[in-house]
Amino acid sequence: ASSQLPVHALSSASDKYPKPQGVAFTYGTAGFRTKGDTLESTLSRIGILAVLRSKKLNGQTIGVMITASHNPAIDNGAKLVDPRGEMLDASWEHYATLLANAETTSELLKVLTGLIPELKIDWTKPSRVVFGRDTRPSGEALVKALKAGLEAMGCDAPMDMGITTTPCLHYMVKGSNLKQEAQIKYGVPSEQGYVQKLATAFTKLMKGKTPASPLIVDCANGVGAVALAKLAPLISDILPIRLLCTNTSDASALNHSCGADYVKTNQKPPPAVQEVMEKGQRACSLDGDADRVVYYYLNPDDGKFRLLDGDKIATLAAGFIGDLVKQAGLSDTLKIGVVQTAYANGSSTQYLQHNGLPVRCVPTGVKHLHHAAERYNIGVYFEANGHGTVLFSEETIDILNAHEPRSPGQETATQHLLCLVDLINQAVGDAISDFLMVEVILAHKRWGPVEWDQGYEDLPNRLVKVNVKNRFAFKTQDAERRLVEPKGLQERVDAIVNKFEKGRSFVRPSGTEDCVRVYAEASTRVGADELAAQVATLVSDFSNGDLF
Ligand code: G16
C-alpha cells in the first residue's frame, strides 16, 4: 500500500515546511507545545498523521486543535482528537513524535513508508479532518501548514472551524461521527449547534429557579470571549454574565495577569476582576482556550480572597449528582467515582472519601483522568487547576432513559440527570459547560459561594516552577507522587516533608513548559510556603550541581 503514498505532493509540502534543526519535538501532556514560530513543520506533519488516523478508523472524523491554552501568547501547540471527542489514543503519540522529528523530506518519506504497512492503513478508505485554532497570532500560519499536510495526503473532507474553543472542537468531532439518529439527539455539529445545546440544557435545568445574581467571567483575553459573546445573550434572563478580559485583538494580553492559571497559581483575583468585584459576589476565570475554569469570591466578612478550584467543583458536582441519583431511586444501580491528580488538595480527597465516594489518583493530563473516569457509571474528574468534566457512560444514559420512576420526585430527578448529560461536555473538560453546571447546582441548592465553600477547608498550598538544566532527568511513579530519578532526590524531599505538620510535597516535570513543578501543602500558610521553597531549592541545587 505504501506505493500509493503521494510521494510527489508530500515532498513538496515537506520542502515548503522544513523541520527546524536542532529542535526535538515531543507529544506531551497536551500534545505538542512550544514557541509558535517553530511549529510549522510539525503542523504539516500532524496533517499527514490525522489523515492516516482517519483512514485507519474507517474514515471517521479526526480533530486537530491548534492552541497553547494557558501558556503565553508566543507559544502555540497542537493536539489530535479521536472520533469520540477524546484525546488521541496514547499508542499513536509515538507516531506523532516520530513524524515531527524526521529531519529531512527523505527521512519523512522513509518513516511514512514504514508506518503505512505497520499500521495496516488501507489507502482506499476516506479521510475526514476538522480543525480549529485559538486566538494566537501564530495560529494562522500553523493552519496553513496543517492544510498543506492534509492536502498532500489527499484528505477528502478537511473542515476549518476557524477560531474556536478547544471544547467546541471536541464537541464537533464527537458529533460528526454520530449516526443521523444519534446526531439529532446530540445536537448539530457546528459552533451554533454547540452554543444552542448548552443554552437549551441550561434553560431546562433552571426552569422555576430564581434568576441568579450576576456572574463575573474572566475570559483570559482568549477565545472564550468569542464563544461567550454568542452564548451569553441566549441565557441573560436566567444568568446575567459580566464578561471581563475579552481583548482578543491584542496578542500580548492573552493569559496575561488574568485567566484560570493566574488565579490558581497566584491565589488572587486578576487585577481587572479585583477592580469591579464586590464582597460575596462570585467570579470565575477561564483559560486561553476555554477548557478550564476556577471560581472565587471575596469573603463577605473580611474581604479575603477565597478560591473554589477544580477540587471544589468536583466535590460540588459529585455531591449534587449523587443526591439526584438517590432521589431517582437508582443509587443501587449507578455508581459514582471521582478521579483526581496529585495536585488535589488533601482536604478534598479526605472529604470525598468521608462521603463514601471512591477516589482514584492518576498522572496529570486530561487523557489520564478521562480514561479513569470512564470506568464508572458516572465519573467525575477534575484537576485542581480547573480542567475537568463529568462523564455518564452509554450504559448509564440507557438506564436513565429506560427508568420507570415510581413518584414525581423520581421522575424529576431522572429528567434532571438526563439534562445534565446534555449540559456537561461529554468529550472533554469545558470551562463554559462547567460553569453553567456550577450555576445550575448553586441555583438548585439556593447556595452562594459561601455555602459552597463550607464543605471542607483547603490545606494551604503552593505551586512553584523551578527552571532546571534538563527536566527530562526527572522521572516519577505512583501517579507522579514520587520521584524515581534523579536517584536519591525523593529521600531528601521526604526528609524535608517530615518536618512539616500535614506536610505533602511532590516534584514532577511539566509536560507543557520547560520547567519542573513543585507542589507543597501543609497545615499553615507559612508552612506550605516554606515547604515549597525548601523543596524548590533542593531541586535547583540538584540541577545546578553535577549530580545527574
Ligand atoms: C495542560 C493539560 C492539563 C495540565 C496542564 C499543566 O493544560 O491539558 O492536563 O494540568 O497542561 O500541565 P503540566 O503541569 O504538565 O505543564 P492546558 O490548559 O495548558 O491545556
Residues whose N, C-alpha, C, O or C-beta is under 5 A from the ligand:
A	BS01	G16	T29 A30 A68 S69 H70 T364 G365 V366 E383 P509 S510 G511 T512 E513
